[in-house]
Amino acid sequence: MSKKKKETERAKIFEKVGLAFRNPVRVEIIKELSDAPQRPIDLSNKIGVPKQQINYHLQSLKKGGIVKVHKEKLPEPESKPKDLPDRRGVTINGLDESGEIQVSYGVELTRNGKKIANSFVKQLYLPEEEEKPTRKKGEEKIIGKEKLKEGET
């Protein structure tokens, strides 16, 4: 891959990262979707913001190529659609060539969305390491049994 192509690829990723971090609600959405696809109403309940606000941010994330509609294929039911997800908002898209039912519901992360979640968002939610005590200028540092003042080696 040429250097210019790599730079262009990085620029696209940074643009998407900027879109994701523009609002803390978007970061929470990406965090929740990194585990599994979900419906907007479920995201609303988990994050604690109104569904309209979730939909607004999902539209922005969709335009940015970070999330997409979650689609599944289900085997054709023999008598009634008991295999269909028992959820509101499920859209039956029809049968494919092999006779499987195509349904869509909720949203999931795209490949770029997963990169952002793994590289940036999940890092924000790691447990914080214990902070090391910092020394003030002029304080003594103990190495073995010897005390050293700041600036000594």
N, C-alpha and C positions, 0 to 999 in steps of 0.2 A: 504494500500500500504506500502510495507516495506521501511525502510530508504534507503537501497542501491538502490532500484528501483527509489525512488524519486530523489536521487542524480544523477542517470543515466539520468533521464528525464530532470533535470535541466541542466546537462552538454550538452545534445543535443540542448536545447534551446539556451544556451549561445554560442554554436558553430555556430548556425544559426544567432544569433544576430551579432556575429563577422563577418560572411560572409556579412550580410546586411550593416554593417557600414564600411566595408573595403574601400568603395568608395562613395563619396557624391552623385554621379549619382544614385547609387542603393537606397540610402535613398529617393531621389526624386521620383524614380520609385515606391517604396513601398507607399510613401505618395499619389501619384496620383491613384494607384490601390486600396487604401483603400476606395475610394469613389465608384468606379465602375470598371468593367472589361473594358479594352481598347486595341486597336490595337497598335503595336509598332510604326507605323507612327504617330499616334495621340500623343503617349508619347513623341516622338521625337520633335514634334511641340510645345507641352506644356513646356517641359523641356528646349528645345533650344540646343539640341546636335544632331549630325548626327545619322540617323537610324542605321547605322552599329554599332555604339557605344552602342545604346540601345539594339540591338540584342545580342551583346557580353555580356552585363550585365544581360540580361534576361536569357541567357543560364546558366550563373553561378547561378543565383537565382533559376532556374529550378532544376539544379543539387543538390542544397542545400535544395530543398523541400519547397521553399518559394512562388514560383509562379507556375501556371499550365495553360494549354490551357483552355480557356473558352468554355464550350459546352452548347448548348441549344436544346430543343425539340420544334418543331413548329407543329401545326396541319397540316394535309395534305391539300394542296391547291386544290380547285376543278378544275380550268382551268389552271392557270399559277401561278408560285411561287411569288405572290405579297406580301406574308407574310414574305418572306425571308429578312433578314437584307440587306439594300441597301448599301453594303460596299464591297470594294475590300478585298480580302484575306479571304472570307468566304468559308469554305470547307463543302460540303454536304457529310455527312457520310453515308447516306442511311435512310431507314425507319426502325423503331423498330416494335415490335410485334403488338403494338396498332395502327400502321399506322401513327405515328407522324414522321416528318422529323427530323433527328438529324443533327445539324450543329455545326461547331466549328469555332471560330474566336477570335482573340485577346488573352489576358492573364488576369488572375485573381489571387488573393492571395489564397494560401492554408490555412488550419486551422492554421498552425504554422505561416504563413505569417501574418494572421490577428492578432494573439497574439502579434507578434513583432510590427506591426503597432499600435495597441492600447496601448501597454505597453511602447514603446520606441519612435517610430517615431512621433506620434501625439504630444507627450510631447515636442518635439523640436520646434514645430510650434505654441505652445500656446503663447498668448500675454504675454510679459514680465511684471511682476509686477513692480510697481514703487519701485526703490531702496530706502531703508531706509538710511538716512544719518548716517554715522559712526562717532563715536567720536574718537578723538585722545587721546592718553594716557595723563592724567593730566587735560583733559577738564572737565568742570562741567556738571553734569546731573541734570535736573530740575524735581523734583517729587512734584507735587502739587505746593506749593509756596516756598518750600525749595530747596536750591541748594546743591548738594552733589558732592564731588570730587571723581574721580576714586578710587575705593577700599573701599569707605565708603558704609555702608548699611543703 
